[in-house]
Amino acid sequence: MSAQTFWSRRTLYRWAPYVAGSVLAVGVVAFLVAFYGNTAPDSTPEIQRTGPAIVDEPTGKKAPVSRGVQAVAARFIKTAVARRNLDVGWKLTHPELRAGTTYKEWLRGESTVVPYPVDLGAAPPFRVDESYERRVELEVVLTPRKGSGVKSQIFFIGLKAVGQRKNKRWLVYYWAPRSTPPIPANPQ
């Protein structure tokens, strides 16, 4: 069969109903998939917030941030965040932040704490977000070690008081970057 014969009027008339039926069938299938194919319930997407932990109620009365809180926060950053002296970092971390991590996993550097190549010589500046008698939330600006290839980064850190009076001590229960930092595969 030559091309001229195939495209003749008689052949087109013979095939036209089949082509039209096929186009109609594809259209019906496309319509059904578009309007009835998604059986997932309609819901608004959850917005991921970047910010300090949302705590329902303040813990105690408002109070200034003590030097002890700042010292614990700085020591936590120089140990758990920098991945140095991890045994000390473990002692400064509240069980909420450990989130089921074992002590052995923690010592291997496998923790829920977001690592950062901290310049250990620089004292990180803090900004107070909230400060109560038994809970403090701060923002801290970390500067990276030279040659790490990472930019300065702002983190949120939350501390809770555990124990009473003489036995009161502060532990870090929250640690998160303000935004996701580009961290090298092997932060050393």
VMD Tcl script that draws the C-alpha trace (Angstrom):
set ca {
  {0.00 0.00 0.00}
  {1.50 3.32 -1.06}
  {1.28 6.55 0.93}
  {-1.02 8.05 -1.65}
  {-3.44 5.11 -1.31}
  {-3.30 5.20 2.49}
  {-4.17 8.90 2.63}
  {-6.95 8.54 0.11}
  {-10.41 9.68 1.02}
  {-11.78 6.17 1.23}
  {-9.12 4.95 3.71}
  {-9.52 8.05 5.89}
  {-13.29 7.55 6.03}
  {-12.78 3.92 7.01}
  {-10.32 4.73 9.85}
  {-11.92 7.98 11.08}
  {-14.37 6.32 13.54}
  {-11.54 4.29 15.12}
  {-9.28 7.35 15.50}
  {-12.15 9.45 16.88}
  {-13.12 6.67 19.32}
  {-9.50 6.36 20.50}
  {-9.21 10.12 21.06}
  {-12.51 10.10 22.97}
  {-11.37 7.14 25.11}
  {-8.06 8.86 25.98}
  {-9.97 12.05 26.86}
  {-12.38 10.18 29.14}
  {-9.51 8.39 30.90}
  {-7.63 11.68 31.35}
  {-10.78 13.31 32.79}
  {-11.37 10.45 35.24}
  {-7.75 10.44 36.41}
  {-7.70 14.22 36.83}
  {-10.90 14.46 38.85}
  {-11.19 11.10 40.60}
  {-7.67 9.70 40.60}
  {-6.43 11.44 43.76}
  {-8.09 9.74 46.72}
  {-5.93 11.50 49.33}
  {-7.89 13.67 51.74}
  {-7.74 17.39 51.10}
  {-5.62 19.08 53.74}
  {-3.54 22.17 53.96}
  {0.18 21.43 53.97}
  {1.95 21.78 57.27}
  {4.36 24.69 57.27}
  {7.75 23.89 58.68}
  {8.76 26.61 61.09}
  {12.32 27.62 61.69}
  {12.60 29.11 65.09}
  {12.97 28.37 68.73}
  {11.05 25.52 70.30}
  {7.44 26.37 70.94}
  {6.70 25.78 74.60}
  {3.10 26.03 75.76}
  {3.65 27.84 79.03}
  {6.52 29.80 80.53}
  {8.48 27.99 83.20}
  {8.33 30.21 86.26}
  {8.65 33.98 86.43}
  {10.69 36.04 84.01}
  {14.31 36.28 85.12}
  {17.60 37.58 83.70}
  {19.99 35.12 82.09}
  {22.63 34.10 84.59}
  {26.32 33.61 83.88}
  {25.79 29.93 84.67}
  {23.34 29.57 81.78}
  {25.77 31.29 79.42}
  {28.63 29.08 80.63}
  {26.62 25.88 80.07}
  {25.55 27.04 76.61}
  {29.13 27.93 75.62}
  {30.48 24.64 76.98}
  {27.77 22.67 75.16}
  {28.73 24.36 71.89}
  {32.44 23.67 72.41}
  {31.78 19.99 73.17}
  {28.61 18.50 71.69}
  {28.29 20.85 68.70}
  {32.02 20.90 67.87}
  {32.15 17.09 68.42}
  {34.98 17.38 70.96}
  {34.97 15.97 74.52}
  {31.64 14.35 73.82}
  {31.44 12.86 77.31}
  {31.23 16.42 78.71}
  {28.60 17.31 76.10}
  {26.53 14.29 77.22}
  {26.43 15.62 80.79}
  {25.20 19.03 79.57}
  {22.39 17.60 77.42}
  {18.82 17.10 78.60}
  {17.24 13.69 77.81}
  {14.74 15.47 75.51}
  {17.57 16.40 73.15}
  {19.28 13.03 73.35}
  {16.07 11.46 72.00}
  {16.93 7.83 72.60}
  {20.61 8.12 71.68}
  {22.75 5.78 73.75}
  {25.92 6.94 75.48}
  {28.05 4.81 73.15}
  {26.36 6.29 70.07}
  {26.85 9.76 71.52}
  {30.56 9.17 72.04}
  {30.86 8.09 68.38}
  {29.33 11.45 67.38}
  {26.00 9.91 66.40}
  {23.73 12.34 68.21}
  {20.69 14.48 67.50}
  {22.80 17.62 67.95}
  {23.42 19.41 64.65}
  {27.22 19.62 64.31}
  {29.10 22.77 63.30}
  {32.84 23.39 62.82}
  {33.04 25.96 65.62}
  {35.97 28.32 66.04}
  {36.83 27.31 69.60}
  {38.87 30.47 70.20}
  {35.96 32.85 69.67}
  {33.35 33.41 72.36}
  {29.94 33.08 70.69}
  {27.62 36.07 71.16}
  {24.17 35.31 72.58}
  {20.83 37.10 72.19}
  {18.05 36.36 74.65}
  {14.73 35.26 73.15}
  {13.04 34.23 76.42}
  {14.30 33.95 79.96}
  {12.42 32.47 82.90}
  {13.47 31.03 86.24}
  {13.63 27.47 84.90}
  {13.85 27.87 81.10}
  {15.95 30.03 78.81}
  {15.96 30.30 75.03}
  {18.80 32.07 73.24}
  {20.08 32.77 69.76}
  {23.78 32.28 69.25}
  {25.99 33.28 66.33}
  {28.69 30.73 65.58}
  {31.78 31.49 63.54}
  {33.44 28.58 61.75}
  {37.05 27.44 61.98}
  {39.27 28.85 59.28}
  {39.42 26.65 56.23}
  {36.17 24.82 57.02}
  {34.40 26.32 54.01}
  {31.31 27.11 56.09}
  {29.77 30.53 56.73}
  {28.75 31.95 60.10}
  {25.46 30.54 61.30}
  {22.77 31.46 63.82}
  {21.46 28.69 66.08}
  {18.67 28.50 68.64}
  {19.57 26.95 71.98}
  {17.16 26.16 74.81}
  {18.14 25.32 78.37}
  {16.06 23.94 81.24}
  {16.82 23.91 84.92}
  {16.75 20.49 86.57}
  {16.87 19.94 90.29}
  {16.00 22.40 93.06}
  {17.94 25.10 94.89}
  {21.48 23.83 95.59}
  {21.09 20.92 93.17}
  {19.77 23.14 90.37}
  {21.72 22.86 87.13}
  {21.06 23.80 83.54}
  {20.82 21.32 80.66}
  {20.42 21.97 76.94}
  {17.09 20.60 75.71}
  {16.92 22.28 72.29}
  {19.48 22.95 69.57}
  {18.58 23.87 65.99}
  {19.95 26.05 63.20}
  {18.00 29.12 62.25}
  {18.32 27.82 58.70}
  {19.93 24.68 57.35}
  {23.70 25.17 57.22}
  {25.81 23.62 54.46}
  {28.03 21.31 56.51}
  {30.88 19.39 54.88}
  {30.63 15.59 54.88}
  {33.56 15.28 57.29}
  {33.51 18.26 59.73}
  {36.94 18.08 61.39}
}
mol new
graphics top color blue
foreach p $ca { graphics top sphere $p radius 0.5 }
foreach p [lrange $ca 0 end-1] q [lrange $ca 1 end] { graphics top cylinder $p $q radius 0.2 }
display resetview
